[in-house]
Amino acid sequence: MNLHLFAWRLAELPPGQRLSEANICADRLGRLIGRMHHWRVSHRDLKACNLLIAGSGEAIECHVVDSDG
């Protein structure tokens, strides 16, 4: 699901689980954007609907879509 929908799903979780998954997702997104920056990749339209989040808990993965341009 995209980041926007993932955040709505987080809102429905108990506070402890919500914080844990939000922290894991933030870490994974930071690493992804950091790698893009390191490789000098410019997305030019990076927004929540262009970031896909898969899995939950420690198995969360983040991906970029719509990389035209």
All heavy atoms as TSV, in Angstrom:
chain	resi	resn	atom	element	x	y	z
A	1	MET	N	N	0.840	-1.168	0.000
A	1	MET	CA	C	0.000	0.000	0.000
A	1	MET	C	C	0.887	1.233	0.000
A	1	MET	O	O	2.040	1.157	0.409
A	1	MET	CB	C	-0.951	-0.032	1.189
A	1	MET	CG	C	-0.292	0.172	2.538
A	1	MET	SD	S	-1.400	0.006	3.937
A	1	MET	CE	C	-1.764	-1.714	3.866
A	2	ASN	N	N	0.329	2.350	-0.457
A	2	ASN	CA	C	1.162	3.557	-0.467
A	2	ASN	C	C	1.299	4.112	0.955
A	2	ASN	O	O	0.595	3.706	1.873
A	2	ASN	CB	C	0.642	4.587	-1.470
A	2	ASN	CG	C	-0.674	5.216	-1.068
A	2	ASN	OD1	O	-0.924	5.543	0.090
A	2	ASN	ND2	N	-1.541	5.387	-2.058
A	3	LEU	N	N	2.220	5.035	1.129
A	3	LEU	CA	C	2.520	5.573	2.454
A	3	LEU	C	C	1.305	6.234	3.094
A	3	LEU	O	O	1.087	6.119	4.298
A	3	LEU	CB	C	3.688	6.561	2.366
A	3	LEU	CG	C	4.130	7.198	3.675
A	3	LEU	CD1	C	4.562	6.145	4.690
A	3	LEU	CD2	C	5.256	8.185	3.419
A	4	HIS	N	N	0.498	6.896	2.299
A	4	HIS	CA	C	-0.703	7.547	2.822
A	4	HIS	C	C	-1.644	6.513	3.449
A	4	HIS	O	O	-2.110	6.687	4.582
A	4	HIS	CB	C	-1.403	8.315	1.693
A	4	HIS	CG	C	-2.629	9.037	2.113
A	4	HIS	ND1	N	-2.588	10.268	2.708
A	4	HIS	CD2	C	-3.929	8.692	2.045
A	4	HIS	CE1	C	-3.819	10.651	2.980
A	4	HIS	NE2	N	-4.651	9.716	2.586
A	5	LEU	N	N	-1.915	5.434	2.737
A	5	LEU	CA	C	-2.793	4.377	3.263
A	5	LEU	C	C	-2.154	3.662	4.447
A	5	LEU	O	O	-2.839	3.277	5.395
A	5	LEU	CB	C	-3.142	3.382	2.154
A	5	LEU	CG	C	-3.971	3.951	1.002
A	5	LEU	CD1	C	-4.146	2.892	-0.083
A	5	LEU	CD2	C	-5.313	4.451	1.499
A	6	PHE	N	N	-0.844	3.485	4.402
A	6	PHE	CA	C	-0.135	2.850	5.512
A	6	PHE	C	C	-0.316	3.666	6.796
A	6	PHE	O	O	-0.563	3.113	7.864
A	6	PHE	CB	C	1.351	2.716	5.170
A	6	PHE	CG	C	2.173	2.104	6.261
A	6	PHE	CD1	C	2.192	0.730	6.450
A	6	PHE	CD2	C	2.942	2.898	7.099
A	6	PHE	CE1	C	2.946	0.159	7.458
A	6	PHE	CE2	C	3.701	2.335	8.105
A	6	PHE	CZ	C	3.706	0.961	8.291
A	7	ALA	N	N	-0.230	4.982	6.682
A	7	ALA	CA	C	-0.406	5.843	7.851
A	7	ALA	C	C	-1.819	5.730	8.415
A	7	ALA	O	O	-2.005	5.713	9.639
A	7	ALA	CB	C	-0.092	7.293	7.487
A	8	TRP	N	N	-2.817	5.623	7.560
A	8	TRP	CA	C	-4.188	5.422	8.039
A	8	TRP	C	C	-4.317	4.087	8.749
A	8	TRP	O	O	-5.009	3.964	9.761
A	8	TRP	CB	C	-5.189	5.509	6.896
A	8	TRP	CG	C	-5.536	6.915	6.543
A	8	TRP	CD1	C	-5.115	7.610	5.444
A	8	TRP	CD2	C	-6.359	7.811	7.298
A	8	TRP	NE1	N	-5.622	8.881	5.474
A	8	TRP	CE2	C	-6.397	9.030	6.603
A	8	TRP	CE3	C	-7.060	7.694	8.503
A	8	TRP	CZ2	C	-7.113	10.124	7.059
A	8	TRP	CZ3	C	-7.778	8.798	8.949
A	8	TRP	CH2	C	-7.802	9.989	8.233
A	9	ARG	N	N	-3.642	3.053	8.230
A	9	ARG	CA	C	-3.681	1.745	8.886
A	9	ARG	C	C	-3.015	1.816	10.254
A	9	ARG	O	O	-3.502	1.235	11.220
A	9	ARG	CB	C	-3.008	0.676	8.028
A	9	ARG	CG	C	-3.151	-0.735	8.608
A	9	ARG	CD	C	-2.346	-1.762	7.849
A	9	ARG	NE	N	-0.914	-1.603	8.001
A	9	ARG	CZ	C	-0.206	-2.007	9.056
A	9	ARG	NH1	N	-0.795	-2.582	10.085
A	9	ARG	NH2	N	1.100	-1.840	9.090
A	10	LEU	N	N	-1.921	2.552	10.340
A	10	LEU	CA	C	-1.235	2.710	11.625
A	10	LEU	C	C	-2.155	3.317	12.679
A	10	LEU	O	O	-2.102	2.948	13.848
A	10	LEU	CB	C	-0.007	3.605	11.483
A	10	LEU	CG	C	1.258	3.014	10.895
A	10	LEU	CD1	C	2.350	4.073	10.865
A	10	LEU	CD2	C	1.713	1.797	11.643
A	11	ALA	N	N	-2.981	4.251	12.257
A	11	ALA	CA	C	-3.865	4.948	13.199
A	11	ALA	C	C	-4.827	3.988	13.899
A	11	ALA	O	O	-5.309	4.287	14.990
A	11	ALA	CB	C	-4.640	6.037	12.480
A	12	GLU	N	N	-5.080	2.841	13.305
A	12	GLU	CA	C	-6.018	1.868	13.876
A	12	GLU	C	C	-5.345	0.895	14.845
A	12	GLU	O	O	-6.020	0.124	15.509
A	12	GLU	CB	C	-6.694	1.083	12.748
A	12	GLU	CG	C	-7.508	1.960	11.815
A	12	GLU	CD	C	-8.003	1.212	10.596
A	12	GLU	OE1	O	-7.603	0.044	10.394
A	12	GLU	OE2	O	-8.791	1.802	9.840
A	13	LEU	N	N	-4.019	0.924	14.938
A	13	LEU	CA	C	-3.287	-0.013	15.792
A	13	LEU	C	C	-3.212	0.503	17.231
A	13	LEU	O	O	-3.307	1.710	17.475
A	13	LEU	CB	C	-1.871	-0.206	15.243
A	13	LEU	CG	C	-1.742	-0.815	13.857
A	13	LEU	CD1	C	-0.279	-0.850	13.438
A	13	LEU	CD2	C	-2.348	-2.209	13.814
A	14	PRO	N	N	-2.992	-0.403	18.177
A	14	PRO	CA	C	-2.762	0.028	19.562
A	14	PRO	C	C	-1.510	0.907	19.624
A	14	PRO	O	O	-0.586	0.748	18.816
A	14	PRO	CB	C	-2.540	-1.287	20.315
A	14	PRO	CG	C	-3.046	-2.367	19.432
A	14	PRO	CD	C	-2.963	-1.856	18.029
A	15	PRO	N	N	-1.454	1.850	20.577
A	15	PRO	CA	C	-0.352	2.830	20.627
A	15	PRO	C	C	1.053	2.230	20.561
A	15	PRO	O	O	1.898	2.729	19.822
A	15	PRO	CB	C	-0.579	3.553	21.952
A	15	PRO	CG	C	-2.042	3.431	22.192
A	15	PRO	CD	C	-2.437	2.091	21.632
A	16	GLY	N	N	1.328	1.168	21.304
A	16	GLY	CA	C	2.672	0.583	21.289
A	16	GLY	C	C	3.051	0.031	19.935
A	16	GLY	O	O	4.165	0.241	19.443
A	17	GLN	N	N	2.133	-0.690	19.317
A	17	GLN	CA	C	2.390	-1.271	18.000
A	17	GLN	C	C	2.482	-0.174	16.948
A	17	GLN	O	O	3.311	-0.229	16.037
A	17	GLN	CB	C	1.295	-2.272	17.625
A	17	GLN	CG	C	1.569	-3.021	16.349
A	17	GLN	CD	C	0.485	-4.035	16.022
A	17	GLN	OE1	O	-0.471	-4.205	16.770
A	17	GLN	NE2	N	0.639	-4.700	14.899
A	18	ARG	N	N	1.642	0.858	17.073
A	18	ARG	CA	C	1.665	1.990	16.142
A	18	ARG	C	C	3.033	2.661	16.149
A	18	ARG	O	O	3.620	2.905	15.099
A	18	ARG	CB	C	0.597	3.001	16.546
A	18	ARG	CG	C	0.518	4.211	15.651
A	18	ARG	CD	C	-0.493	5.236	16.140
A	18	ARG	NE	N	-1.680	4.624	16.687
A	18	ARG	CZ	C	-2.340	5.101	17.743
A	18	ARG	NH1	N	-1.921	6.181	18.363
A	18	ARG	NH2	N	-3.426	4.492	18.171
A	19	LEU	N	N	3.552	2.932	17.335
A	19	LEU	CA	C	4.857	3.590	17.456
A	19	LEU	C	C	5.967	2.715	16.892
A	19	LEU	O	O	6.837	3.181	16.154
A	19	LEU	CB	C	5.142	3.932	18.913
A	19	LEU	CG	C	6.451	4.657	19.191
A	19	LEU	CD1	C	6.495	5.987	18.456
A	19	LEU	CD2	C	6.625	4.860	20.685
A	20	SER	N	N	5.920	1.433	17.197
A	20	SER	CA	C	6.942	0.509	16.712
A	20	SER	C	C	6.960	0.457	15.187
A	20	SER	O	O	8.014	0.575	14.560
A	20	SER	CB	C	6.689	-0.882	17.293
A	20	SER	OG	O	7.594	-1.813	16.752
A	21	GLU	N	N	5.786	0.270	14.579
A	21	GLU	CA	C	5.729	0.177	13.112
A	21	GLU	C	C	6.078	1.507	12.453
A	21	GLU	O	O	6.723	1.533	11.405
A	21	GLU	CB	C	4.363	-0.326	12.667
A	21	GLU	CG	C	4.138	-1.770	13.087
A	21	GLU	CD	C	3.329	-2.583	12.118
A	21	GLU	OE1	O	3.068	-2.131	10.990
A	21	GLU	OE2	O	2.976	-3.702	12.497
A	22	ALA	N	N	5.671	2.610	13.052
A	22	ALA	CA	C	6.015	3.923	12.496
A	22	ALA	C	C	7.531	4.131	12.534
A	22	ALA	O	O	8.119	4.629	11.561
A	22	ALA	CB	C	5.304	5.029	13.271
A	23	ASN	N	N	8.174	3.733	13.631
A	23	ASN	CA	C	9.631	3.869	13.743
A	23	ASN	C	C	10.353	3.007	12.718
A	23	ASN	O	O	11.318	3.452	12.087
A	23	ASN	CB	C	10.102	3.515	15.149
A	23	ASN	CG	C	9.806	4.597	16.151
A	23	ASN	OD1	O	9.630	5.747	15.802
A	23	ASN	ND2	N	9.733	4.214	17.415
A	24	ILE	N	N	9.902	1.774	12.559
A	24	ILE	CA	C	10.529	0.873	11.582
A	24	ILE	C	C	10.354	1.427	10.171
A	24	ILE	O	O	11.303	1.478	9.380
A	24	ILE	CB	C	9.952	-0.550	11.692
A	24	ILE	CG1	C	10.359	-1.175	13.026
A	24	ILE	CG2	C	10.397	-1.421	10.520
A	24	ILE	CD1	C	9.611	-2.450	13.379
A	25	CYS	N	N	9.147	1.882	9.861
A	25	CYS	CA	C	8.884	2.432	8.530
A	25	CYS	C	C	9.733	3.678	8.282
A	25	CYS	O	O	10.310	3.830	7.202
A	25	CYS	CB	C	7.394	2.749	8.383
A	25	CYS	SG	S	6.948	3.318	6.735
A	26	ALA	N	N	9.821	4.559	9.264
A	26	ALA	CA	C	10.629	5.776	9.113
A	26	ALA	C	C	12.094	5.430	8.866
A	26	ALA	O	O	12.755	6.051	8.023
A	26	ALA	CB	C	10.485	6.659	10.350
A	27	ASP	N	N	12.594	4.432	9.583
A	27	ASP	CA	C	13.981	4.000	9.394
A	27	ASP	C	C	14.185	3.467	7.983
A	27	ASP	O	O	15.149	3.842	7.301
A	27	ASP	CB	C	14.349	2.929	10.420
A	27	ASP	CG	C	15.739	2.387	10.210
A	27	ASP	OD1	O	16.707	3.143	10.446
A	27	ASP	OD2	O	15.869	1.210	9.801
A	28	ARG	N	N	13.276	2.612	7.521
A	28	ARG	CA	C	13.408	2.016	6.186
A	28	ARG	C	C	13.284	3.067	5.091
A	28	ARG	O	O	14.015	3.042	4.095
A	28	ARG	CB	C	12.378	0.902	5.989
A	28	ARG	CG	C	12.408	-0.178	7.064
A	28	ARG	CD	C	13.536	-1.179	6.866
A	28	ARG	NE	N	13.858	-1.914	8.062
A	28	ARG	CZ	C	13.185	-2.944	8.581
A	28	ARG	NH1	N	12.097	-3.386	7.999
A	28	ARG	NH2	N	13.609	-3.546	9.683
A	29	LEU	N	N	12.345	4.016	5.275
A	29	LEU	CA	C	12.211	5.087	4.283
A	29	LEU	C	C	13.461	5.962	4.262
A	29	LEU	O	O	13.918	6.368	3.185
A	29	LEU	CB	C	10.983	5.951	4.585
A	29	LEU	CG	C	9.644	5.378	4.168
A	29	LEU	CD1	C	8.505	6.219	4.727
A	29	LEU	CD2	C	9.543	5.280	2.656
A	30	GLY	N	N	14.000	6.253	5.428
A	30	GLY	CA	C	15.226	7.047	5.498
A	30	GLY	C	C	16.378	6.372	4.781
A	30	GLY	O	O	17.150	7.025	4.066
A	31	ARG	N	N	16.499	5.074	4.959
A	31	ARG	CA	C	17.566	4.331	4.273
A	31	ARG	C	C	17.357	4.340	2.759
A	31	ARG	O	O	18.310	4.505	1.984
A	31	ARG	CB	C	17.636	2.902	4.795
A	31	ARG	CG	C	18.125	2.810	6.228
A	31	ARG	CD	C	17.979	1.380	6.744
A	31	ARG	NE	N	18.262	1.304	8.153
A	31	ARG	CZ	C	19.431	0.949	8.659
A	31	ARG	NH1	N	20.419	0.634	7.857
A	31	ARG	NH2	N	19.594	0.913	9.963
A	32	LEU	N	N	16.093	4.157	2.331
A	32	LEU	CA	C	15.782	4.159	0.903
A	32	LEU	C	C	16.111	5.518	0.276
A	32	LEU	O	O	16.815	5.588	-0.736
A	32	LEU	CB	C	14.299	3.835	0.686
A	32	LEU	CG	C	13.770	3.945	-0.741
A	32	LEU	CD1	C	14.478	2.965	-1.672
A	32	LEU	CD2	C	12.265	3.725	-0.759
A	33	ILE	N	N	15.639	6.590	0.884
A	33	ILE	CA	C	15.909	7.929	0.359
A	33	ILE	C	C	17.402	8.251	0.439
A	33	ILE	O	O	17.968	8.881	-0.465
A	33	ILE	CB	C	15.079	8.990	1.112
A	33	ILE	CG1	C	13.578	8.668	1.044
A	33	ILE	CG2	C	15.369	10.392	0.589
A	33	ILE	CD1	C	13.015	8.550	-0.342
A	34	GLY	N	N	18.054	7.780	1.483
A	34	GLY	CA	C	19.499	7.965	1.600
A	34	GLY	C	C	20.260	7.276	0.479
A	34	GLY	O	O	21.213	7.834	-0.073
A	35	ARG	N	N	19.838	6.054	0.139
A	35	ARG	CA	C	20.487	5.341	-0.982
A	35	ARG	C	C	20.240	6.076	-2.294
A	35	ARG	O	O	21.142	6.201	-3.127
A	35	ARG	CB	C	19.978	3.899	-1.073
A	35	ARG	CG	C	20.575	2.982	-0.029
A	35	ARG	CD	C	20.326	1.509	-0.330
A	35	ARG	NE	N	18.934	1.192	-0.596
A	35	ARG	CZ	C	18.040	0.818	0.320
A	35	ARG	NH1	N	18.386	0.740	1.580
A	35	ARG	NH2	N	16.805	0.517	-0.033
A	36	MET	N	N	19.013	6.566	-2.476
A	36	MET	CA	C	18.727	7.319	-3.698
A	36	MET	C	C	19.625	8.551	-3.776
A	36	MET	O	O	20.172	8.862	-4.840
A	36	MET	CB	C	17.246	7.731	-3.731
A	36	MET	CG	C	16.293	6.578	-3.957
A	36	MET	SD	S	14.568	7.076	-3.844
A	36	MET	CE	C	14.423	8.172	-5.243
A	37	HIS	N	N	19.763	9.244	-2.656
A	37	HIS	CA	C	20.624	10.431	-2.616
A	37	HIS	C	C	22.077	10.050	-2.928
A	37	HIS	O	O	22.746	10.719	-3.718
A	37	HIS	CB	C	20.520	11.087	-1.236
A	37	HIS	CG	C	21.399	12.273	-1.059
A	37	HIS	ND1	N	21.108	13.506	-1.602
A	37	HIS	CD2	C	22.574	12.414	-0.410
A	37	HIS	CE1	C	22.053	14.344	-1.293
A	37	HIS	NE2	N	22.961	13.722	-0.566
A	38	HIS	N	N	22.549	8.967	-2.321
A	38	HIS	CA	C	23.921	8.504	-2.552
A	38	HIS	C	C	24.157	8.182	-4.028
A	38	HIS	O	O	25.223	8.475	-4.568
A	38	HIS	CB	C	24.203	7.273	-1.685
A	38	HIS	CG	C	25.545	6.680	-1.903
A	38	HIS	ND1	N	26.707	7.248	-1.391
A	38	HIS	CD2	C	25.938	5.573	-2.584
A	38	HIS	CE1	C	27.743	6.516	-1.760
A	38	HIS	NE2	N	27.296	5.494	-2.478
A	39	TRP	N	N	23.162	7.578	-4.674
A	39	TRP	CA	C	23.281	7.209	-6.093
A	39	TRP	C	C	22.940	8.369	-7.022
A	39	TRP	O	O	22.891	8.209	-8.237
A	39	TRP	CB	C	22.386	6.034	-6.415
A	39	TRP	CG	C	22.735	4.761	-5.722
A	39	TRP	CD1	C	23.960	4.328	-5.304
A	39	TRP	CD2	C	21.817	3.729	-5.339
A	39	TRP	NE1	N	23.865	3.103	-4.704
A	39	TRP	CE2	C	22.561	2.704	-4.708
A	39	TRP	CE3	C	20.450	3.561	-5.462
A	39	TRP	CZ2	C	21.980	1.549	-4.216
A	39	TRP	CZ3	C	19.877	2.406	-4.975
A	39	TRP	CH2	C	20.639	1.415	-4.363
A	40	ARG	N	N	22.661	9.542	-6.438
A	40	ARG	CA	C	22.289	10.739	-7.197
A	40	ARG	C	C	21.030	10.518	-8.039
A	40	ARG	O	O	20.908	11.034	-9.158
A	40	ARG	CB	C	23.451	11.220	-8.056
A	40	ARG	CG	C	24.596	11.751	-7.228
A	40	ARG	CD	C	25.725	12.262	-8.105
A	40	ARG	NE	N	26.677	13.067	-7.417
A	40	ARG	CZ	C	27.592	12.638	-6.570
A	40	ARG	NH1	N	27.639	11.371	-6.251
A	40	ARG	NH2	N	28.451	13.466	-6.010
A	41	VAL	N	N	20.085	9.756	-7.487
A	41	VAL	CA	C	18.799	9.526	-8.140
A	41	VAL	C	C	17.845	10.628	-7.703
A	41	VAL	O	O	17.671	10.870	-6.513
A	41	VAL	CB	C	18.216	8.147	-7.754
A	41	VAL	CG1	C	16.797	7.995	-8.271
A	41	VAL	CG2	C	19.103	7.033	-8.265
A	42	SER	N	N	17.251	11.307	-8.658
A	42	SER	CA	C	16.284	12.356	-8.363
A	42	SER	C	C	14.913	11.893	-8.830
A	42	SER	O	O	14.712	11.611	-10.015
A	42	SER	CB	C	16.675	13.641	-9.099
A	42	SER	OG	O	15.685	14.616	-8.919
A	43	HIS	N	N	13.959	11.801	-7.921
A	43	HIS	CA	C	12.626	11.333	-8.281
A	43	HIS	C	C	11.786	12.453	-8.884
A	43	HIS	O	O	11.017	12.231	-9.796
A	43	HIS	CB	C	11.922	10.737	-7.055
A	43	HIS	CG	C	10.647	10.054	-7.389
A	43	HIS	ND1	N	9.484	10.743	-7.617
A	43	HIS	CD2	C	10.353	8.755	-7.545
A	43	HIS	CE1	C	8.518	9.889	-7.892
A	43	HIS	NE2	N	9.022	8.679	-7.857
A	44	ARG	N	N	11.869	13.646	-8.375
A	44	ARG	CA	C	11.206	14.852	-8.856
A	44	ARG	C	C	9.705	14.887	-8.616
A	44	ARG	O	O	9.059	15.878	-8.882
A	44	ARG	CB	C	11.516	15.094	-10.329
A	44	ARG	CG	C	13.011	15.294	-10.545
A	44	ARG	CD	C	13.395	15.063	-11.954
A	44	ARG	NE	N	13.260	16.275	-12.754
A	44	ARG	CZ	C	13.449	16.291	-14.039
A	44	ARG	NH1	N	13.737	15.196	-14.672
A	44	ARG	NH2	N	13.326	17.393	-14.707
A	45	ASP	N	N	9.116	13.801	-8.134
A	45	ASP	CA	C	7.688	13.785	-7.810
A	45	ASP	C	C	7.466	12.887	-6.596
A	45	ASP	O	O	6.506	12.128	-6.536
A	45	ASP	CB	C	6.880	13.285	-9.010
A	45	ASP	CG	C	5.381	13.474	-8.814
A	45	ASP	OD1	O	4.986	14.425	-8.113
A	45	ASP	OD2	O	4.608	12.663	-9.348
A	46	LEU	N	N	8.388	12.966	-5.643
A	46	LEU	CA	C	8.325	12.090	-4.482
A	46	LEU	C	C	7.239	12.571	-3.528
A	46	LEU	O	O	7.284	13.700	-3.038
A	46	LEU	CB	C	9.678	12.058	-3.776
A	46	LEU	CG	C	9.886	10.930	-2.780
A	46	LEU	CD1	C	9.699	9.578	-3.432
A	46	LEU	CD2	C	11.268	11.026	-2.176
A	47	LYS	N	N	6.247	11.740	-3.335
A	47	LYS	CA	C	5.141	12.041	-2.426
A	47	LYS	C	C	4.618	10.721	-1.877
A	47	LYS	O	O	5.034	9.647	-2.321
A	47	LYS	CB	C	4.050	12.826	-3.135
A	47	LYS	CG	C	3.529	12.155	-4.398
A	47	LYS	CD	C	2.633	13.085	-5.172
A	47	LYS	CE	C	2.314	12.451	-6.530
A	47	LYS	NZ	N	1.785	13.411	-7.461
A	48	ALA	N	N	3.728	10.794	-0.911
A	48	ALA	CA	C	3.262	9.603	-0.199
A	48	ALA	C	C	2.706	8.530	-1.135
A	48	ALA	O	O	2.928	7.344	-0.912
A	48	ALA	CB	C	2.220	9.981	0.849
A	49	CYS	N	N	2.004	8.923	-2.174
A	49	CYS	CA	C	1.411	7.902	-3.050
A	49	CYS	C	C	2.452	7.252	-3.972
A	49	CYS	O	O	2.151	6.250	-4.613
A	49	CYS	CB	C	0.241	8.469	-3.843
A	49	CYS	SG	S	0.669	9.749	-5.003
A	50	ASN	N	N	3.684	7.790	-4.026
A	50	ASN	CA	C	4.753	7.180	-4.816
A	50	ASN	C	C	5.698	6.334	-3.972
A	50	ASN	O	O	6.709	5.847	-4.468
A	50	ASN	CB	C	5.551	8.242	-5.561
A	50	ASN	CG	C	4.774	8.845	-6.698
A	50	ASN	OD1	O	3.843	8.248	-7.209
A	50	ASN	ND2	N	5.121	10.051	-7.086
A	51	LEU	N	N	5.382	6.205	-2.686
A	51	LEU	CA	C	6.165	5.357	-1.789
A	51	LEU	C	C	5.294	4.191	-1.354
A	51	LEU	O	O	4.231	4.396	-0.766
A	51	LEU	CB	C	6.627	6.161	-0.566
A	51	LEU	CG	C	7.601	7.285	-0.872
A	51	LEU	CD1	C	7.743	8.195	0.331
A	51	LEU	CD2	C	8.948	6.718	-1.278
A	52	LEU	N	N	5.715	2.970	-1.688
A	52	LEU	CA	C	4.945	1.788	-1.326
A	52	LEU	C	C	5.550	1.135	-0.092
A	52	LEU	O	O	6.764	0.993	0.015
A	52	LEU	CB	C	4.922	0.778	-2.472
A	52	LEU	CG	C	4.222	1.214	-3.748
A	52	LEU	CD1	C	4.192	0.061	-4.746
A	52	LEU	CD2	C	2.819	1.711	-3.471
A	53	ILE	N	N	4.681	0.725	0.812
A	53	ILE	CA	C	5.086	0.057	2.038
A	53	ILE	C	C	4.484	-1.341	2.004
A	53	ILE	O	O	3.279	-1.498	1.802
A	53	ILE	CB	C	4.579	0.807	3.292
A	53	ILE	CG1	C	4.835	2.316	3.182
A	53	ILE	CG2	C	5.165	0.197	4.549
A	53	ILE	CD1	C	6.277	2.709	3.031
A	54	ALA	N	N	5.319	-2.351	2.194
A	54	ALA	CA	C	4.861	-3.742	2.196
A	54	ALA	C	C	5.252	-4.398	3.510
A	54	ALA	O	O	6.304	-4.097	4.073
A	54	ALA	CB	C	5.477	-4.505	1.021
A	55	GLY	N	N	4.403	-5.277	4.002
A	55	GLY	CA	C	4.709	-6.020	5.209
A	55	GLY	C	C	4.321	-5.270	6.466
A	55	GLY	O	O	3.697	-4.214	6.426
A	56	SER	N	N	4.707	-5.834	7.596
A	56	SER	CA	C	4.441	-5.198	8.884
A	56	SER	C	C	5.518	-5.627	9.869
A	56	SER	O	O	6.244	-6.581	9.631
A	56	SER	CB	C	3.054	-5.579	9.400
A	56	SER	OG	O	2.983	-6.964	9.628
A	57	GLY	N	N	5.618	-4.905	10.967
A	57	GLY	CA	C	6.630	-5.214	11.971
A	57	GLY	C	C	8.029	-5.123	11.389
A	57	GLY	O	O	8.328	-4.244	10.589
A	58	GLU	N	N	8.885	-6.048	11.786
A	58	GLU	CA	C	10.276	-6.050	11.295
A	58	GLU	C	C	10.372	-6.360	9.801
A	58	GLU	O	O	11.408	-6.154	9.184
A	58	GLU	CB	C	11.109	-7.062	12.080
A	58	GLU	CG	C	11.390	-6.642	13.506
A	58	GLU	CD	C	12.273	-5.401	13.588
A	58	GLU	OE1	O	13.159	-5.219	12.744
A	58	GLU	OE2	O	12.036	-4.605	14.512
A	59	ALA	N	N	9.294	-6.859	9.199
A	59	ALA	CA	C	9.310	-7.237	7.782
A	59	ALA	C	C	8.873	-6.100	6.860
A	59	ALA	O	O	8.611	-6.328	5.686
A	59	ALA	CB	C	8.415	-8.455	7.564
A	60	ILE	N	N	8.790	-4.882	7.362
A	60	ILE	CA	C	8.383	-3.748	6.521
A	60	ILE	C	C	9.453	-3.482	5.462
A	60	ILE	O	O	10.631	-3.426	5.753
A	60	ILE	CB	C	8.149	-2.483	7.373
A	60	ILE	CG1	C	6.882	-2.648	8.208
A	60	ILE	CG2	C	8.046	-1.241	6.494
A	60	ILE	CD1	C	6.614	-1.486	9.150
A	61	GLU	N	N	8.986	-3.320	4.222
A	61	GLU	CA	C	9.854	-2.956	3.096
A	61	GLU	C	C	9.290	-1.702	2.460
A	61	GLU	O	O	8.077	-1.518	2.398
A	61	GLU	CB	C	9.874	-4.062	2.040
A	61	GLU	CG	C	10.471	-5.351	2.484
A	61	GLU	CD	C	10.451	-6.413	1.394
A	61	GLU	OE1	O	10.024	-6.084	0.240
A	61	GLU	OE2	O	10.847	-7.535	1.664
A	62	CYS	N	N	10.149	-0.833	1.955
A	62	CYS	CA	C	9.736	0.395	1.301
A	62	CYS	C	C	10.261	0.410	-0.140
A	62	CYS	O	O	11.399	0.021	-0.380
A	62	CYS	CB	C	10.258	1.608	2.064
A	62	CYS	SG	S	9.649	1.697	3.744
A	63	HIS	N	N	9.418	0.882	-1.049
A	63	HIS	CA	C	9.775	0.920	-2.463
A	63	HIS	C	C	9.288	2.224	-3.070
A	63	HIS	O	O	8.300	2.789	-2.631
A	63	HIS	CB	C	9.125	-0.254	-3.215
A	63	HIS	CG	C	9.437	-1.583	-2.618
A	63	HIS	ND1	N	10.586	-2.271	-2.916
A	63	HIS	CD2	C	8.758	-2.332	-1.714
A	63	HIS	CE1	C	10.594	-3.408	-2.231
A	63	HIS	NE2	N	9.502	-3.468	-1.495
A	64	VAL	N	N	9.969	2.672	-4.117
A	64	VAL	CA	C	9.579	3.872	-4.865
A	64	VAL	C	C	8.950	3.427	-6.165
A	64	VAL	O	O	9.439	2.514	-6.829
A	64	VAL	CB	C	10.808	4.760	-5.152
A	64	VAL	CG1	C	10.421	5.960	-5.997
A	64	VAL	CG2	C	11.463	5.207	-3.869
A	65	VAL	N	N	7.844	4.081	-6.538
A	65	VAL	CA	C	7.190	3.807	-7.828
A	65	VAL	C	C	7.042	5.105	-8.580
A	65	VAL	O	O	7.296	6.179	-8.061
A	65	VAL	CB	C	5.804	3.130	-7.633
A	65	VAL	CG1	C	5.963	1.764	-6.984
A	65	VAL	CG2	C	4.875	3.995	-6.807
A	66	ASP	N	N	6.595	5.005	-9.824
A	66	ASP	CA	C	6.372	6.178	-10.676
A	66	ASP	C	C	7.663	6.970	-10.841
A	66	ASP	O	O	7.719	8.163	-10.551
A	66	ASP	CB	C	5.270	7.060	-10.093
A	66	ASP	CG	C	4.839	8.163	-11.074
A	66	ASP	OD1	O	5.058	7.998	-12.282
A	66	ASP	OD2	O	4.293	9.175	-10.603
A	67	SER	N	N	8.697	6.298	-11.330
A	67	SER	CA	C	10.007	6.949	-11.437
A	67	SER	C	C	10.271	7.563	-12.794
A	67	SER	O	O	11.410	7.727	-13.186
A	67	SER	CB	C	11.102	5.952	-11.076
A	67	SER	OG	O	11.037	4.827	-11.917
A	68	ASP	N	N	9.218	7.919	-13.553
A	68	ASP	CA	C	9.427	8.656	-14.821
A	68	ASP	C	C	10.169	9.944	-14.544
A	68	ASP	O	O	10.176	10.440	-13.467
A	68	ASP	CB	C	8.085	9.015	-15.444
A	68	ASP	CG	C	7.514	7.902	-16.301
A	68	ASP	OD1	O	8.177	6.859	-16.414
A	68	ASP	OD2	O	6.412	8.074	-16.832
A	69	GLY	N	N	10.726	10.534	-15.499
A	69	GLY	CA	C	11.319	11.857	-15.282
A	69	GLY	C	C	12.658	11.755	-14.632
A	69	GLY	O	O	13.356	12.632	-14.444
